[in-house]
Amino acid sequence: MKALLAVFAALATAGCMTPHSVAHKYTPTPTPDLAGYWVGSNMIQTHTMLIRPNGTGELCYEYQGKYKATPVTITGDKIVAMSEANFTRNPDGTVSQCAWGTCVNFKRTENIAAACREWLKQ
C-alpha cells in the first residue's frame, strides 16, 4: 500500500511540473536572416516560434490544455529553449530543431495561431 501511495504521489507531482527554459544561460548569436515567425510540429504538438534579429525569441506551445511560451535563444548551431537542441538550416528554407532523437521542422509563417498571438510579441 505504501508503494502504491509513493507512485501516486510521484505521478501527481510530475503532472504539476511545467517545463522551464534554460535559454537565459546562453549568449544569443544575432540571426537577422531568421527573424520572424516560424511554425512546426512534432507528432503531438504544434510549435510557433518568434525569432528576433538579435537571436532571442519565444516559443509558444500547448501544455496540459493551455498555451504557454518559453524564451528561446539561438546560439551558434543550437536552439535553446527547455533544452539545448541542434539547429539546421535546410536547403528548402526550413529550419530543423533536433533533440532526444526527435526533430521539429519549422517553416516561415505569417499566420500565427490566435492562442499564441499574446505570447509572441516582437
N, C-alpha and C positions, 0 to 999 in steps of 0.2 A: 504494500500500500504506500509506504514512504517513497519507494522508487517511482511509482506512478505519479505521486504528487510532485516529485522533483522534476520529472519530464514535463508535466503540465506547466509548472512554474517557468521552466526554461523556454518552452514554446510561447507562453504568454508574454514573457519579457522580449523575446526575439520579435514577436509580432508588433510590439510597440516601438521598436527602434526604427529610425529613419536613417538613410544614408547621409553622410556628411562629406562635403567637399574638402579636398586637400589642395585645391588649386592655389590657394594663397601662399603655399610653401614654395612655389616655383616662380622664377623670373620669366615674364612673358617675352616672347620673340615677336616683334612687330610683323604683322602679316596683312598689309593693306590689300593685297590681291584676293584675300579670302573674306574681306569684310562683307557682312550682310547676313541674310537669313538662310539657314540650311535645314532640310528635313530628311530624316532617315528612320528606318525601323529595323528592329530585330524580330525574332519570331513572335514576341508577345506584346510589344510596345512601340509606339511612335515617339520619336525624339525630335524636338525642334530646337535649333541652336542659333544663337546670335553670336557672331564673331565681330569684334571691333577691330579697327586698323592697328591698334596697339598690341594685339594678341590676347586680349582678355575677352570674356563674353559670359553668356549664360546658357544653360541647358534646361529646357522645360520638358517635363515628363509626367506621366501619371503614376501615382504611388498609392496603393490602397484606396482607389476610387477618387482621389483628389489630385489636382495638378499642383506641381511644385517646381521650383527651379533651383539650380545649384550653380555656383560660379564655375567658369571654365578658363583655363589658361593654356595657350599654345606655347610650348617651349621646345625649340628645336624640332625634332621629329616626333614629338609626343603631344597628345591632347590630354590634359589632366582635368578631371572633374572629381568623381568619387574615388578614382584610382588613376594611375598612370597607364595610358594606352598608346600603342604605336599608331602613328598617323601617316597616311599615304595619300599623295595627290595622284589621282588616276588619269590616264590619257583622255578619258571621255569628259573630264571636267568635274567629276565627282570626287569626294574625299572619303577615305575609309578610316575607321577607328576600330582597332582590334585589341581585345584584352581577354584573357582567360579562354582563348580558343573560339571566341565569338566576335564577329565583325559587324559593324553597322556602316552601311554606305550612305553618305549624305549627298544630296543634290541641292543646288541653289533653289530658292523659292521666294516668292513674294506673298504667297498665300499662307498666312500664319493661322493656325487653329485659334478660334476665339478664346478658348480656355488659357492659351499661352500668351495672348497679347499683353495682359497686365504684367507678366513676368519678364518679357523680353523688350526692354526699352533701351534704345541707343543712347 
